[in-house]
Amino acid sequence: MKKPIKIYGPPGTGKTFRLIRRVNAYVRTGTPYHKIGYFAFTKKAAKEARERIGVDEKQVPYFQTLHAFCFHLLNLNESDIMQPHHYEALGKKLNIRVNFNDKYNEEQTHFLTCNNPYFQMIQKSINKDIPLREEFNLNEHDRKDINSWDTLNHIYVNLQEYKTKMHLLDFNDLVKKVINSEKFPKLKAIFIDEAQDLSPLQWQLYDKLKENCDDIYLAGDDDQAIFAWAGADVNRFIKEPANERVLRYSRRVSRAVQEQSQIAVSKIAGIRKHKEYLPRAQEGFASHINNLGQIDLTKGKWLILTRTKSNLLDIMKELKSKNIYYQSNKGKSFNVGIYNGAMAYTKWIREGKLEEKEINDVKEYIPSGNWNPEKNWYDIFVADQKEILYIRNIISGGEKLSENARVWVSTIHAAKGGEEDNVILSLHQGSKVQKSIRLSVDKQDEEHRVWYVGITRARNNLYKLKSKKKIKEYQL
């Protein structure tokens, strides 16, 4: 095999475009699609790659995530895989709380996204390919979350027993099984996108793939490596021997946004690939704001980013109090059922007839069955009056609720890969994050990368929202 090619793609430099163009070059010179592996970090990214190629999914069997590759290689069914409800059921049995952050998240990464610190640490140790005790002894966790080795080990033992009893595998089990098998297909070329987010376990899978192909391409950006919390190994990506190329022209960020982003990455103390790239010609601007009231959110498109989920919930609550229509990974900001019922009821008053579904939409909010064409929906519906008033206000403000909102709110981690003309970046870090990053230089470096990702979601303008307490604020 030739020496791998490593492509560093700073924000907006067209990394995925370059990879797809290279795939097409292989096809033009006679390589069939089934001899090409293209592995993306998320299901959404894999789907977009297939769509860019423009062929039927069956023609590109290896355009998928790494765990989907393992899943299909092992000829498994969905019923063979641990699902969120399995973790939640086990959590109930063990009397520990388990919720999943991305039940509504289209990204669907290969990292476990439940909020239980015990399951997170167990999966992190497997991703890093180290014993659980060794991960625990690093003391990089919050002792309020995990204060006992005996408890952690008890949960680990029960998790293994549960999987055995239920005949289930998790994503890491799939990777391990494939690594230890001889099932690898012989491929002409392999492309791995977002390679900075591979864990040591997945790097082992990469090593096996490398043995079974002629050409290999690694693409990523170490400055955007924000999954170390789950075990990702950015240092392996940086150190991996390869012929390196840096993409130098961003089609996303303005000059002002790029300048701000350099403040964050310049603080990284560990190893880092130095990259120089040119921003768009647009100047853009960046400025601090004290509160959301300083911004007119009734016009234009906005992305509001937070470092923590608690800060995100606070901002969502404030937006609703200001009658701003927004969306998040959990959906639209209003009760869609009430809105659908309201639209159907208004149509009935106007036209006198409805489809069966529309009738059912209304029935839910008029349990008495006494429809009255002389009354508006908001005077007759039996529902949360605050929610009714919110819907009325955002409709009267000119928003089209059947369309996507102009304002999107997200944590920085969930917004990776997204972008918008105007970004409001809440600088609030929170005590828990600040406490965790004091534990090691690596954690501090990852934190700077998180803020770099947040900053570079902005195409034109960046508004840095100050924290109510300066001591809890990221310095930018």
C-alpha positions in Angstrom: 0.0 0.0 0.0 1.2 3.5 -0.8 1.7 6.1 2.0 -1.7 7.5 3.0 -2.8 11.0 2.0 -3.9 13.2 4.9 -6.1 16.2 4.1 -6.4 18.9 6.7 -9.6 20.8 6.0 -10.2 24.0 8.1 -13.8 25.2 8.4 -15.5 25.7 5.0 -12.5 24.7 2.9 -14.4 22.0 1.0 -12.9 18.9 2.5 -15.8 16.7 1.7 -16.1 18.2 -1.8 -12.4 17.2 -2.4 -13.0 13.7 -1.2 -16.0 13.2 -3.4 -14.2 14.6 -6.4 -11.4 12.1 -5.7 -13.9 9.2 -5.5 -15.3 10.2 -8.9 -11.8 10.2 -10.3 -11.4 6.6 -9.3 -14.7 5.7 -10.9 -13.7 7.5 -14.1 -10.5 5.4 -14.3 -12.4 2.1 -13.9 -12.7 1.4 -10.2 -16.2 0.1 -9.4 -18.1 1.7 -6.6 -18.1 -1.5 -4.5 -14.3 -1.3 -4.4 -14.4 2.1 -2.7 -14.9 2.6 1.0 -16.1 6.0 2.2 -16.5 6.2 5.9 -18.2 9.3 7.5 -18.5 10.2 11.2 -22.4 10.4 11.2 -25.2 8.7 9.3 -26.3 12.1 8.1 -22.8 12.8 6.6 -22.7 9.3 5.0 -26.1 9.9 3.4 -25.0 13.3 2.0 -21.9 11.6 0.5 -24.0 9.0 -1.2 -26.3 11.8 -2.5 -23.4 13.8 -3.9 -22.2 10.7 -5.8 -25.7 10.5 -7.3 -26.1 6.7 -7.4 -28.4 4.2 -5.8 -27.4 3.2 -2.2 -27.0 -0.4 -3.3 -24.2 0.6 -5.7 -22.1 2.1 -2.9 -22.2 -0.6 -0.1 -19.3 0.9 1.7 -20.4 4.5 1.9 -21.4 4.5 5.6 -20.2 5.0 9.1 -17.6 2.7 10.5 -20.1 1.0 12.9 -22.6 0.6 10.0 -19.8 -1.0 8.0 -19.2 -3.5 10.9 -22.9 -4.0 11.4 -23.4 -5.1 7.7 -20.2 -7.1 7.6 -21.5 -9.2 10.5 -24.9 -9.6 8.9 -26.7 -8.3 11.9 -30.3 -6.9 12.4 -31.3 -3.9 14.4 -32.8 -6.2 17.0 -29.2 -7.4 17.7 -28.1 -3.9 18.8 -28.3 -2.2 22.2 -30.9 0.7 21.8 -31.6 3.6 24.1 -34.5 1.8 25.7 -32.2 -1.1 26.7 -29.9 1.3 28.6 -32.9 2.9 30.1 -34.4 -0.4 31.2 -31.0 -1.5 32.7 -30.8 1.9 34.4 -34.2 1.3 36.1 -33.1 -2.1 37.3 -29.9 -0.6 38.8 -31.8 2.5 40.1 -29.7 4.9 38.0 -31.1 7.6 35.8 -30.5 7.2 32.0 -31.7 9.6 29.3 -30.4 10.0 25.8 -29.4 13.4 24.4 -29.8 12.7 20.7 -33.2 10.9 20.4 -34.2 13.7 18.2 -30.7 14.3 16.7 -30.3 13.5 13.0 -26.5 13.4 13.4 -26.4 10.0 15.0 -22.7 9.7 15.8 -21.1 6.4 16.9 -20.5 7.7 20.4 -22.9 6.9 23.2 -24.9 10.0 24.0 -26.8 9.0 27.2 -26.4 11.4 30.1 -25.4 8.7 32.6 -21.7 9.2 33.7 -21.2 5.5 34.5 -22.2 4.3 31.1 -20.2 7.2 29.6 -17.0 6.1 31.4 -17.5 2.5 30.6 -17.8 3.2 26.9 -15.0 5.7 27.0 -12.6 3.1 28.4 -13.6 0.7 25.6 -13.1 3.4 23.0 -9.7 4.2 24.4 -9.0 0.4 24.6 -7.8 0.6 28.2 -9.1 -1.2 31.3 -12.0 0.5 33.1 -10.0 0.6 36.3 -7.3 2.6 34.5 -9.8 5.1 33.1 -11.3 5.5 36.6 -7.8 6.0 38.2 -7.1 8.9 35.8 -9.4 10.9 38.0 -10.6 13.0 35.1 -14.2 12.6 36.1 -16.4 14.6 38.4 -16.4 12.8 41.8 -20.0 14.0 42.4 -21.0 11.9 39.4 -18.8 8.9 40.0 -17.5 8.6 43.5 -17.0 4.8 43.9 -15.1 2.2 41.9 -17.3 -0.5 43.4 -20.4 1.2 42.0 -18.9 1.7 38.6 -17.7 -1.9 38.4 -21.1 -3.2 39.6 -22.8 -1.3 36.8 -20.2 -2.6 34.3 -20.7 -6.2 35.3 -24.4 -5.8 35.1 -24.2 -4.3 31.6 -22.1 -7.2 30.3 -24.6 -9.7 31.9 -27.6 -7.8 30.5 -26.1 -7.9 26.9 -25.3 -11.6 27.3 -28.7 -12.4 28.6 -30.5 -10.4 25.9 -28.1 -11.5 23.1 -27.3 -7.9 22.3 -24.2 -6.0 21.1 -23.3 -2.3 21.4 -21.4 -0.4 18.7 -18.0 -1.1 20.3 -18.7 -4.8 20.4 -19.3 -4.6 16.6 -15.9 -3.0 16.0 -14.1 -5.5 18.2 -15.8 -8.5 16.5 -14.7 -7.2 13.0 -11.2 -6.4 14.2 -10.8 -10.0 15.3 -12.3 -11.4 12.2 -11.1 -12.1 8.7 -14.1 -10.5 7.0 -12.4 -7.5 5.5 -13.3 -6.8 1.9 -10.4 -6.0 -0.5 -10.8 -2.4 -1.6 -9.0 -0.2 -4.1 -9.4 3.0 -2.1 -10.6 4.0 1.4 -11.7 7.5 2.4 -12.1 8.3 6.1 -13.8 11.7 6.8 -13.5 13.5 10.2 -10.6 11.2 11.1 -9.7 13.4 14.0 -12.6 12.0 15.9 -11.6 8.3 15.7 -11.0 6.6 19.0 -8.1 4.2 19.6 -10.5 1.3 19.1 -11.5 2.7 15.7 -7.9 3.4 14.8 -7.3 -0.4 15.2 -10.1 -0.9 12.7 -8.4 1.6 10.4 -5.2 -0.4 10.7 -7.0 -3.5 9.5 -8.7 -1.7 6.7 -5.3 -0.3 5.6 -4.0 -3.9 5.2 -6.8 -4.6 2.7 -6.7 -1.6 0.3 -4.3 0.0 -2.2 -4.9 3.7 -1.4 -6.1 5.4 1.7 -7.2 9.0 2.4 -7.6 10.5 5.9 -9.4 13.8 6.1 -10.1 16.0 9.1 -9.1 19.0 11.2 -7.4 18.6 14.6 -8.6 22.0 15.6 -12.2 20.7 15.3 -11.6 17.5 17.5 -14.2 17.9 20.2 -15.0 14.3 21.1 -12.1 13.5 23.4 -14.7 13.3 26.2 -15.9 10.0 24.5 -12.4 8.7 23.8 -11.4 10.2 20.5 -7.6 10.3 19.9 -6.7 13.5 18.0 -3.0 12.9 18.6 -3.0 9.7 16.5 -4.6 11.7 13.7 -1.9 14.4 13.8 1.0 11.9 14.2 -0.2 9.3 11.6 2.5 9.1 8.9 1.1 10.4 5.6 1.6 12.8 2.7 -0.1 15.9 4.0 -2.2 18.6 2.3 -3.8 21.6 3.8 -6.8 23.1 2.1 -6.2 26.9 2.0 -9.4 28.7 0.9 -12.5 28.9 3.1 -15.8 29.5 1.5 -17.5 30.0 4.9 -15.8 32.3 7.4 -15.4 36.0 7.1 -12.2 37.8 8.1 -13.6 38.9 11.4 -14.8 35.3 12.3 -11.4 33.8 11.3 -9.6 36.3 13.6 -11.7 35.3 16.5 -11.2 31.6 15.9 -7.4 32.1 16.0 -7.7 33.4 19.6 -9.1 30.1 20.7 -6.7 27.7 18.9 -3.7 29.8 19.8 -4.3 28.7 23.4 -3.8 25.0 22.6 -0.8 23.9 24.5 -0.4 20.3 23.2 0.5 19.2 19.7 -1.3 20.8 16.9 -0.9 21.0 13.1 -0.2 24.6 12.1 -2.5 25.6 9.3 -2.8 28.8 7.3 -5.9 29.3 5.3 -7.6 32.3 3.7 -11.1 33.5 4.8 -13.7 34.8 2.4 -13.3 38.3 1.0 -16.2 39.5 3.2 -15.1 41.5 6.3 -17.9 40.6 8.6 -17.7 41.6 12.2 -17.5 40.3 15.8 -18.6 42.0 18.9 -19.7 41.4 22.5 -23.3 41.8 23.6 -24.6 41.9 27.2 -28.0 40.3 26.5 -30.2 39.0 23.7 -32.2 42.2 23.8 -29.4 44.0 22.0 -30.1 41.9 18.8 -33.1 42.1 16.5 -34.0 38.5 16.2 -37.1 39.3 14.2 -35.1 39.5 11.0 -32.5 37.3 9.3 -31.3 33.9 10.1 -29.6 33.1 13.4 -27.8 30.3 15.1 -27.5 30.6 18.9 -24.9 28.3 20.5 -24.2 27.3 24.1 -21.5 25.3 25.8 -23.8 23.5 28.2 -27.3 22.1 28.0 -28.5 24.1 31.1 -27.5 27.4 29.4 -29.3 26.2 26.3 -32.5 25.7 28.3 -32.2 29.1 29.8 -31.9 30.7 26.4 -34.8 28.8 25.0 -36.9 29.9 27.9 -35.9 33.6 27.3 -36.6 33.3 23.6 -40.1 32.0 24.3 -40.7 34.8 26.7 -39.8 37.3 23.9 -42.2 35.6 21.5 -39.4 34.4 19.2 -40.1 31.3 17.1 -37.1 29.0 17.1 -36.0 25.4 16.5 -33.7 23.0 18.3 -32.8 19.3 17.9 -36.0 18.5 19.7 -38.1 20.3 17.2 -40.1 23.5 16.9 -40.6 25.8 19.9 -44.4 25.6 20.0 -46.8 22.8 20.5 -47.3 21.4 17.0 -50.5 19.6 18.0 -52.2 22.9 19.1 -51.0 24.6 15.9 -52.3 21.9 13.6 -55.6 21.9 15.4 -55.8 25.7 15.1 -55.1 25.7 11.4 -57.7 23.0 10.8 -60.3 24.8 12.9 -59.7 28.0 11.1 -60.1 26.2 7.8 -63.4 24.7 9.0 -64.7 28.1 9.8 -63.7 29.3 6.4 -64.7 26.3 4.2 -67.1 24.3 6.3 -65.4 20.9 5.8 -62.3 19.1 6.8 -60.3 15.9 6.0 -60.5 13.1 8.6 -57.0 13.9 10.0 -57.8 17.5 10.4 -61.0 16.7 12.3 -59.0 14.6 14.7 -56.5 17.4 15.1 -59.3 19.6 16.3 -61.2 17.0 18.4 -58.2 16.7 20.8 -58.7 20.4 21.9 -62.5 20.5 21.9 -63.4 17.5 24.0 -67.0 18.6 24.4 -67.5 18.4 20.7 -69.2 21.8 20.6 -67.6 23.4 17.6 -68.7 27.0 17.1 -68.0 28.9 13.9 -68.6 32.2 15.7 -65.6 31.7 17.9 -61.9 31.7 17.1 -59.8 28.6 17.9 -58.0 30.4 20.8 -61.4 31.1 22.5 -62.6 27.5 22.4 -59.6 25.3 22.6 -59.0 23.5 25.9 -55.2 23.7 26.2 -52.3 25.5 27.9 -53.3 29.2 27.7 -49.6 30.3 27.8 -48.9 28.1 24.8 -51.9 29.4 23.0 -50.9 33.0 23.6 -47.3 32.2 22.4 -48.6 30.7 19.2 -50.9 33.6 18.6 -48.0 36.1 19.2 -45.5 34.5 16.8 -48.2 34.1 14.1 -49.1 37.8 14.5 -45.4 38.6 14.3 -45.4 37.3 10.7 -43.7 34.0 11.3 -44.8 31.1 9.1 -44.9 28.2 11.5 -45.3 25.6 8.8 -41.7 26.5 7.7 -38.4 26.0 9.5 -37.6 28.7 12.0 -35.1 31.5 11.2 -33.6 31.0 14.6 -31.9 27.7 15.6 -30.6 27.0 19.0 -28.1 24.3 19.9 -25.1 23.3 22.0 -21.8 23.6 20.2 -21.3 19.9 20.1 -24.6 19.2 18.4 -24.0 22.0 15.9 -20.7 20.6 14.5 -21.0 20.7 10.8 -23.6 23.4 10.8 -23.3 27.1 9.8 -25.2 30.3 9.6 -24.8 33.9 8.5 -25.2 35.2 12.1 -24.1 33.3 15.2 -24.7 34.3 18.8 -22.2 32.4 20.9 -23.0 32.3 24.6 -19.6 32.5 26.4 -21.1 31.0 29.6 -18.9 28.0 30.5 -20.5 27.0 33.8 -18.8 25.7 36.9 -18.9 22.0 36.0 -17.0 22.6 32.7 -14.5 24.9 34.3 -13.9 22.3 37.1 -13.4 19.5 34.6 -10.8 21.3 32.4 -8.6 22.0 35.4 -7.9 18.3 35.6 -5.5 18.1 32.6 -3.9 20.1 29.8 -5.6 17.7 27.3 -9.0 18.7 28.7 -8.0 22.4 28.4 -6.9 21.9 24.8 -10.2 20.2 24.0 -12.1 23.1 25.5 -10.3 25.6 23.2 -11.2 23.4 20.3 -14.9 23.4 21.3 -14.9 27.2 21.2 -13.1 27.2 17.9 -15.9 25.0 16.5 -18.5 27.3 17.9 -16.9 30.4 16.5 -16.4 29.0 13.0 -20.1 28.1 12.6 -20.5 31.8 11.7 -20.3 32.8 8.1 -20.5 36.5 8.4 -21.1 37.9 11.9 -20.3 36.7 15.4 -22.0 38.1 18.5 -20.3 37.0 21.8 -23.0 36.9 24.5 -21.4 37.7 27.9 -22.1 35.5 30.9 -24.0 37.0 33.8 -21.0 36.1 35.9 -17.7 37.0 34.3 -15.9 34.3 36.4 -18.0 31.6 34.5 -17.1 33.0 31.1 -14.8 31.7 28.4 -12.3 34.5 27.6 -12.7 35.5 24.0 
